[in-house]
Each structure stands twice: as structure tokens, then as C-alpha cells.
Amino acid sequence: MRHFQNILTKQTMAVAVDFAADALRCIAIERAADGTWTRRVAFELPPVLLDRSMEDAALQEFSAKVSAAGLNGCRCRVTIASNLFRMDTAQLPIMNEQELAASARFEAIDHFGVSEADFMIQHAMLPCATAGRCGLLLLAAPVLVIRNATNAVMNAGLSPCSIENAACAALRAAEQKYEGLNSGLVAFMHVEAKQAVLLLMKDGQIQFVRAMQGDWSSVAREQETASNDNGQTDTIALDPIDFGGAWRWSSLAEETLRCMRQACGESSWPSRLVVSGAVSTDVELLGTLKGVCGLESASVGSTGWSTGNEELKSDTWAAALGAASLDIQSTSTKRAA
């Protein structure tokens, strides 16, 4: 009976499942009688490899958590780590909708070097300053990954209604968190274990996307060693980067600078860079980005994300919160996320 009850009242619940590289995260945000939203439950489980079916023991634990929270039958939004997607921008001649869809699919297959049978391909329109042409964001994800994520969520007792790139969902969360992020030229970066995604936006519209590969989890693990080195008396302070281990992030910062120069040229420059992901609160990362790229860099932060018994850190929950926000209709200032 609970299953059917949740289906009938699903408009009062926003549920999201994030298949991140470091954990599986599930969050449910509930609308109260006065129209405000508050967190009902949030839990983390060990990471799930989506190149195979979810193991029975892990699925049982996931299902038990869903059932204990009373979420059986609720529809949910799903996000997948961005490194499992292929994504890039392209320009095509202006054409009708049907021709554009076919051309975008062909462009993605050729650009990414993938098989149409093995990959799910989507596109989104982007602004384009070139006359007679239209801008596109091309996305491709393995059908196997999509199928395994969907089956895992369904077998746990939830009803998936959308699947999204985690970087795009985290961007939506940041837009809700920061006033002015939809005004002017702004940079956003979502850093995961194996990939960092840089997005440049002008007045809320994505202008440029670049996925930067790297073993960023290993770089993050060097933080403790770098912090210990700060105590040495024979080190030379580097201004404006005054963190002893900051240069471990230099390759990411330098690639970010190259990307922004390619996208912006000499005519304009982002007013700030907002960072999400598990390492976004690393002051050495933020310091390096600021020093190399010459713009203010800040973490999405954790303050005020939600109300509940335990504080959520948005540096790891941004993708899930961004996905759940699709179903949050209230614009109250008391909104939980």
C-alpha cells in the first residue's frame, strides 16, 4: 500500500540518486504543508561500478535504505559521474529540427568515435555568434551504463525519470546557491576523481565546455603531505599562491587557463570561478586556480544547503541536490536546497 501511496503523492517529494565515483548518494527533499522544502533523508553507500550489474549484496543494502526511508515507488532523478559521458561543443549550419537532430547524432558519432548501437546520444542548443550557424552541446553515454544505473535504481524500489551528467546537475545547484551566477561571464568547474569539467556561461547560457582528464583523486590525496611541507623553514613563499603544496594542482589550473583563453580570447574574462566536487574545499586548489587564472575562485560551500539532523556538504552532494531541484517547485526563501 505504501508503494501506491508514494506514487499518488510524488509531487510532494524530490528524490535524487547520484552514482558518483566515490559513493552512491541518495537524497529525498519533502515539501511541507506550508509549501517549504526540507530534507527527509540522505544516505551514502559504497561506489557502484556501472560497467556491470549492481552486486546482489550492494543492491540489498540500497533497497533496504530506500525501504526504511519510505521511498518505495517514488520517482527519482539520476546523475552519473561525468567521466562516463563524452561531451563537447560543436557548430552546425542552421536547419530544421528533424535535420538538426540527425546531423547532431552523426556529428557526435564521428567526433567521439563511438558506435550508435552502443551509445545513447543527445544534444542541446547553445548560443552561437556565427551567422547562419547554431551551437550545440553534444553528449554521449554508453547504453550499458545507462541500463545498469536504471536497473539498479528500479530494483532498489525507486522509479527513475531522468538521467543526467553530474557536472550539469552540480551547475544547477550552484546557480541556486549563488546569486549572480546567471549574470555576466562566469566559469564553473566540477572536479571528480578522473575528470574535471569546465563550463563557461554568459548570462546563464553555456558557451563553452571542456572535459579535462587526470588522476585528480591522487592529487587530492597529496594534500596531507603538502600540508606537512608547509612547516619547513627553507621554503620560499610564492605570491599570490602562498600554499606550500599548491603546485600539485598546477596542471589542472594551467589547462583551465588554456581553455579560457581559447574560449574568451582577449576581449573578455570571467568574473569568477565556482568549483564543486569532493576537492572543491581544498584551499590549495582554489589558491592555485586564482593565482594561475587570475580570477576569484570559490567552493560551492555547504552552508544553508538543507535542514535536517546532519549537515550536508555540498562539495559532495551538489550533483544530487541539483538533480532534485528539478522537482522543487517552491521559490520560498526557506527552501531547503
Secondary structure, 3 states (H helix, E strand, C coil): CHHHHHHHCHHHEEEEEEECCCCEEEEEEEECCCCCEEEEEEEEECCCCCCCCCCHHHHHHHHHHHHHCCCCCCEEEEEECHHHCEEEEEEEECCCHHHHHHHHHHHHHHHHCCCCCCEEEEEEEECCCCCCEEEEEEEEEEHHHHHHHHHHHHHCCCEEEEEEEHHHHHHHHHHHHCCCCCCCEEEEEEECCCEEEEEEEECCEEEEEEEEECCHHHHHHCHHHHHHHCCCCCCCCCCCCCCCCHHHHHHHHHHHHHHHHHHHCCCCCCCEEEEEECCCCCHHHHHHHHHHHCCEEEECCCCCCCCCCCCCCHHHHHHHHHHHHHHCCCCCCCCCC
